[in-house]
Amino acid sequence: MEGKQNGLCLLVAIVLECLFLCASQISAGDKMVENNSDKLSLGGFLISQQDRSCLVSPNQTFSAGFYEVGDNAYAFGVWYTHTANLTVVWTANRDQPVNGRDSRLDLQTDGNLLLYDANGRTVWETHTAGNDLNVKEAVLLETGNLVLLNSSGGSVWESFKFPTDTLLPHQPLIGNSQLVSRLGTDPITSGYYRLYFDNYNFLHLMFQTSYVVSNYWPSVYDGLSGFNLSRYAVLDEFGGFKSSDNFSFAAWDYGLNLKRRLTLDPDGNLRL
């Protein structure tokens, strides 16, 4: 009996030593974000199965992390923190969900932000590696903008420049960027409608499939001016929208202190 007890004690000691070594290796290397934070430092990462592993903006208006889009399928995005239903405003890996377990978002020590599937395949990245960019951290701002900052506090990359189906206040639609609707009730797949600037710098709504391409708005150009070099449209915090071709509108409740967003919906309507 004494021999069995000694053997059991030895086995427990070996297991505890292995656990200690594993913990030491994790703490000495990558750093998983276990609690809500507005920053992700170099070497930090988020994993898909950790419900509490996410970034939050300073006033907790927005959160960034993994959200479920199907059976064992997740996407990485930004959403409003305090809403009854999940309201996503940006997605990194649109049209390419990742595995619900062991997928990761890593801010590597070289400054590149990568999204890995469970098998180690790179699904999405920011292409910001290198000493010349000098990325220091990823930060979720109170505006809902996910940014990579350098050591001087300058923006190296930001999600605002790569919209999906939503524009937030002060998020400009510029150059060749565009809004693309969702496909019906599918939470992640791109749909058939686009908001974009054409070659003459006019803002358009377009229906596009593999077989059909059709601009359905505007039907006339009265009052609009596309003959300039600018492609810029933006929604302000009061509910006003303006674009460089002179198109503008204002919300009926303009000026009230409300959280607003502009979305291109699955039915092709642009809604505030």
Long-range contacts (C-beta under 8 A, 24 or more apart in sequence): 30-106, 36-60, 36-63, 38-139, 38-140, 38-141, 39-137, 39-138, 39-139, 40-107, 40-137, 40-138, 40-139, 41-107, 41-136, 41-137, 42-107, 42-108, 42-109, 42-111, 42-135, 42-136, 42-137, 43-107, 43-108, 43-109, 44-106, 44-107, 44-138, 45-104, 45-105, 45-106, 45-107, 46-76, 46-104, 46-105, 47-102, 47-103, 47-104, 47-105, 48-74, 48-98, 48-99, 48-100, 48-101, 48-102, 48-103, 48-104, 48-118, 49-100, 49-101, 49-102, 55-138, 55-139, 55-140, 55-146, 56-81, 56-140, 57-81, 57-140, 57-141, 57-142, 57-143, 57-144, 58-141, 58-142, 59-142, 61-142, 61-144, 61-259, 62-89, 62-140, 62-142, 62-144, 63-140, 64-140, 64-146, 66-98, 66-103, 66-105, 68-100, 69-97, 69-187, 69-188, 70-97, 72-99, 72-100, 72-101, 73-97, 73-98, 73-99, 73-100, 74-98, 74-99, 74-100, 74-103, 75-187, 75-188, 76-105, 76-115, 76-124, 78-140, 78-144, 78-146, 78-159, 80-259, 88-166, 88-187, 89-144, 89-164, 89-166, 89-168, 89-261, 90-144, 90-146, 90-159, 90-162, 90-163, 90-164, 90-166, 91-164, 91-188, 92-124, 92-159, 93-123, 93-124, 94-164, 94-188, 94-189, 94-190, 95-188, 95-189, 95-190, 96-123, 96-124, 97-188, 98-123, 107-135, 107-137, 107-138, 107-148, 111-135, 111-148, 111-156, 113-138, 113-148, 113-157, 126-157, 128-156, 128-157, 143-168, 143-169, 143-170, 143-171, 144-168, 144-171, 145-171, 165-191, 165-263, 165-264, 165-265, 166-261, 166-262, 166-263, 166-264, 167-233, 167-234, 167-235, 167-261, 167-262, 167-263, 168-235, 168-261, 168-262, 169-235, 169-236, 169-237, 169-260, 169-261, 170-234, 170-235, 170-236, 170-237, 171-234, 171-235, 172-232, 172-233, 172-234, 173-197, 173-231, 173-232, 173-233, 173-234, 173-243, 174-231, 174-232, 174-233, 175-231, 176-231, 179-263, 179-264, 179-270, 180-264, 181-264, 181-265, 181-266, 181-268, 182-265, 182-266, 183-266, 184-266, 185-266, 191-266, 192-268, 193-264, 193-265, 193-266, 193-268, 194-264, 195-264, 195-270, 197-231, 197-233, 197-245, 198-226, 200-226, 200-227, 201-226, 201-227, 201-228, 201-229, 201-230, 201-231, 201-244, 201-245, 202-226, 202-245, 203-233, 203-243, 203-245, 203-247, 205-264, 205-268, 205-270, 207-268, 216-268, 218-247, 223-247, 235-260, 235-261, 235-262, 235-272, 239-272, 241-272
